[in-house]
Amino acid sequence: MPGCAAHRTSPLAYTLGPSSGESKVAIEVSKGRAQLTRNGEPYFILGAGGKDHLDLLADAGGNSIRTWSVGSDTKRLLDAAHK
């Protein structure tokens, strides 16, 4: 996606984040176990798939969404999810 930078940091670790440095998301591997982190802290996905009712997801404690494609409305969707 434009504006994002991704690079492989080890055989099983990737870092993904906005090129502006707002957040750093990584899969960190230690002693054979992988941990998703965001800004250096463990990140546990509490999410749903879709693009509607983001307010209900947030009210239920959700912190992530899953989409199935990228298109002309992707920026709007990600901006709405960020709120």
Secondary structure as GFF3:
##gff-version 3
##sequence-region A 1 83
A	DSSP	beta_strand	4	10	.	.	.	ID=ss1
A	DSSP	beta_strand	13	18	.	.	.	ID=ss2
A	DSSP	beta_strand	25	30	.	.	.	ID=ss3
A	DSSP	beta_strand	33	38	.	.	.	ID=ss4
A	DSSP	beta_strand	41	42	.	.	.	ID=ss5
A	DSSP	beta_strand	47	49	.	.	.	ID=ss6
A	DSSP	alpha_helix	54	59	.	.	.	ID=ss7
A	DSSP	beta_strand	64	66	.	.	.	ID=ss8
A	DSSP	alpha_helix	74	82	.	.	.	ID=ss9
###
